[in-house]
Amino acid sequence: MSLTAACTTVVEAARRLSPSIEAPLVIGIDGRSGVGKTTLASQVAREVEAAVVPMDDFFAGFLPYAAWDSMAVEERAERVFEWPRLRSEALLPLLAGQTARWHPFDWGIGARAGGTYAREDTAVEVHPAAIVLLDGVYSCGPQLADLVSVRVLIGLPDGERRARLARRQDPAFLEPWHARWDAVEEFYFSRVRPSRSFDVVVSTSSA
């Protein structure tokens, strides 16, 4: 399936479901790292004028590498994001028809000593919309199950997914990242959110 066809599938699901839900419709765009979630979310947002909330903005960057490496896989999956801040600063305001405002985790500046990250000084503002797209791996997990109405899984052949990650990330970052997070994604997509538990499943060969 092309990315355009995947976008059409998600848009049709959104248009079919949104009139039956009083509050804004929250759609989780989930999938392993590198499958094209952000690209899909951007295309869907253009089609339906949706608000987009990137999960990466709420990464728990205050935890150092040593803390992550001391955790079991299950605990890493539980603590990967600042779930209360994601709810209170982004999702709940948008669901109430209000502008959401938050300071995202700063990927661009890089890690500080020990592996912690700062937040950006400039806040992001996202205006309310009838459809809210939650873009990121773990977006359809149990922590947000009461807010996410439609769970979308996007897939990509693993070889292509890894090649895409290798093209866009420095090897010095990517190798420890794989060591730290590959097992977490495997746990999540096999034990927490297997493909059969999603409402919409799209597989692409390119993004």
C-alpha positions as CSV (number, residue, x, y, z in Angstrom):
1,M,0.0,0.0,0.0
2,S,1.3,3.4,-0.9
3,L,1.4,6.2,1.7
4,T,-1.3,8.0,-0.2
5,A,-3.6,5.0,0.1
6,A,-2.8,4.6,3.8
7,C,-3.7,8.3,4.2
8,T,-7.0,7.7,2.4
9,T,-7.8,4.7,4.7
10,V,-7.2,6.8,7.8
11,V,-9.1,9.8,6.5
12,E,-12.1,7.6,5.6
13,A,-12.1,6.1,9.1
14,A,-11.9,9.6,10.7
15,R,-14.7,11.0,8.6
16,R,-16.9,7.9,9.3
17,L,-16.4,8.1,13.1
18,S,-16.1,11.8,13.9
19,P,-19.8,12.8,13.5
20,S,-20.7,10.1,16.1
21,I,-18.4,11.5,18.8
22,E,-19.3,14.7,20.7
23,A,-15.8,15.6,21.8
24,P,-12.9,16.0,19.3
25,L,-11.9,12.6,17.8
26,V,-8.4,11.5,19.0
27,I,-6.6,9.2,16.6
28,G,-3.4,7.5,17.6
29,I,-0.9,7.0,14.8
30,D,1.3,4.2,16.1
31,G,4.0,2.0,14.7
32,R,7.7,1.1,15.2
33,S,10.4,3.7,14.8
34,G,11.0,4.7,11.2
35,V,7.8,3.4,9.6
36,G,6.5,6.8,8.5
37,K,4.1,7.8,11.3
38,T,4.9,11.5,11.2
39,T,4.7,11.6,7.4
40,L,1.3,9.9,7.5
41,A,0.0,12.1,10.3
42,S,1.1,15.2,8.3
43,Q,-0.8,14.0,5.2
44,V,-3.9,13.1,7.2
45,A,-3.8,16.5,8.9
46,R,-3.8,18.3,5.6
47,E,-6.8,16.3,4.4
48,V,-9.0,16.8,7.4
49,E,-7.5,20.0,9.1
50,A,-6.5,18.1,12.2
51,A,-4.4,19.1,15.1
52,V,-1.2,17.1,15.5
53,V,0.4,16.2,18.8
54,P,3.9,14.6,18.4
55,M,4.6,12.1,21.2
56,D,8.3,12.8,20.9
57,D,7.7,16.3,22.4
58,F,6.9,14.6,25.7
59,F,9.8,12.1,25.9
60,A,11.0,11.6,29.5
61,G,14.3,13.4,28.7
62,F,15.0,14.2,32.4
63,L,16.0,10.5,32.9
64,P,19.7,9.8,32.2
65,Y,21.0,6.9,30.2
66,A,22.0,5.0,33.3
67,A,18.5,5.1,34.6
68,W,17.0,3.7,31.4
69,D,19.6,1.0,31.2
70,S,18.8,-0.1,34.8
71,M,15.1,-0.6,34.0
72,A,13.4,-3.8,32.8
73,V,11.9,-3.6,29.3
74,E,8.4,-3.3,30.8
75,E,9.4,-0.3,33.0
76,R,11.0,1.5,30.1
77,A,7.7,1.1,28.1
78,E,5.8,2.6,31.0
79,R,8.1,5.5,31.7
80,V,9.2,6.5,28.2
81,F,6.9,9.6,28.1
82,E,5.7,12.2,30.6
83,W,2.2,10.9,30.4
84,P,0.6,13.4,32.9
85,R,2.1,16.3,31.1
86,L,1.0,15.0,27.7
87,R,-2.5,14.7,29.0
88,S,-2.7,18.0,30.9
89,E,-0.8,20.3,28.5
90,A,-1.9,18.8,25.1
91,L,-4.7,16.4,24.9
92,L,-7.1,17.6,27.6
93,P,-7.0,21.3,26.4
94,L,-7.7,20.2,22.8
95,L,-10.5,17.9,23.9
96,A,-12.0,20.9,25.7
97,G,-11.8,23.0,22.6
98,Q,-8.9,25.1,23.9
99,T,-5.5,25.9,22.5
100,A,-2.8,23.6,23.8
101,R,0.6,25.0,24.8
102,W,3.7,23.0,25.8
103,H,7.5,23.1,25.8
104,P,8.7,20.1,23.7
105,F,11.6,17.9,24.6
106,D,14.6,19.3,22.6
107,W,16.1,16.7,20.3
108,G,18.1,19.3,18.3
109,I,20.4,20.5,21.1
110,G,21.5,17.0,21.9
111,A,22.1,15.1,25.1
112,R,23.7,16.6,28.1
113,A,26.3,14.8,30.2
114,G,24.8,11.5,31.3
115,G,22.1,11.5,28.6
116,T,19.5,13.9,29.9
117,Y,17.8,16.4,27.6
118,A,16.3,19.8,28.1
119,R,13.0,21.2,26.9
120,E,12.9,23.9,24.2
121,D,12.6,27.5,25.5
122,T,9.9,28.4,23.0
123,A,6.5,26.8,23.6
124,V,4.5,25.1,20.9
125,E,0.9,26.1,20.4
126,V,-1.7,23.9,18.7
127,H,-5.2,25.2,18.1
128,P,-8.3,23.0,18.6
129,A,-9.7,21.0,15.8
130,A,-12.4,18.4,15.4
131,I,-9.8,15.7,14.9
132,V,-6.6,15.3,17.0
133,L,-3.8,13.1,15.7
134,L,-1.5,11.7,18.3
135,D,1.7,10.9,16.4
136,G,4.2,8.4,17.8
137,V,5.1,4.9,19.0
138,Y,3.2,3.9,22.1
139,S,0.4,6.5,21.3
140,C,-2.2,3.7,21.5
141,G,-1.0,2.3,24.8
142,P,-3.0,1.8,28.0
143,Q,-1.9,5.1,29.5
144,L,-4.1,7.0,27.0
145,A,-6.8,4.4,26.3
146,D,-9.5,6.6,27.8
147,L,-8.7,9.5,25.4
148,V,-7.8,7.7,22.1
149,S,-10.9,6.8,20.1
150,V,-9.2,5.3,17.0
151,R,-6.0,3.2,17.1
152,V,-4.1,3.2,13.8
153,L,-1.0,0.9,13.2
154,I,1.3,1.7,10.3
155,G,3.8,-0.9,9.3
156,L,6.8,-1.1,7.0
157,P,9.1,-4.1,6.1
158,D,11.7,-4.2,8.8
159,G,14.7,-4.0,6.4
160,E,13.4,-0.8,4.8
161,R,12.5,0.6,8.2
162,R,16.0,0.1,9.6
163,A,17.6,1.4,6.4
164,R,15.5,4.6,6.8
165,L,16.6,5.0,10.4
166,A,20.2,4.5,9.4
167,R,19.9,7.2,6.7
168,R,18.6,9.9,9.0
169,Q,20.5,9.2,12.3
170,D,24.2,9.4,13.2
171,P,25.5,5.8,13.8
172,A,27.0,7.0,17.2
173,F,23.4,7.8,18.3
174,L,21.7,4.9,16.5
175,E,23.6,2.0,17.9
176,P,22.9,2.6,21.6
177,W,19.4,3.7,20.7
178,H,18.7,0.3,19.1
179,A,20.2,-1.4,22.1
180,R,18.0,0.6,24.5
181,W,14.7,0.7,22.7
182,D,14.3,-2.2,20.2
183,A,13.3,-4.6,22.9
184,V,10.8,-2.1,24.3
185,E,9.1,-1.8,20.9
186,E,9.1,-5.6,20.5
187,F,7.5,-5.9,23.9
188,Y,4.9,-3.2,23.2
189,F,3.8,-4.6,19.8
190,S,3.8,-8.2,20.8
191,R,2.4,-8.0,24.4
192,V,0.7,-4.6,24.9
193,R,-0.6,-3.7,21.5
194,P,-0.4,-6.5,19.0
195,S,-1.7,-5.7,15.5
196,R,-5.1,-7.4,16.1
197,S,-5.8,-4.8,18.8
198,F,-5.8,-1.9,16.4
199,D,-8.8,-0.5,14.7
200,V,-7.0,0.4,11.4
201,V,-3.9,-1.4,10.2
202,V,-2.0,-0.1,7.1
203,S,1.2,-1.4,5.7
204,T,3.3,0.6,3.3
205,S,6.3,-0.1,1.1
206,S,7.4,3.6,1.0
207,A,6.8,6.8,2.9
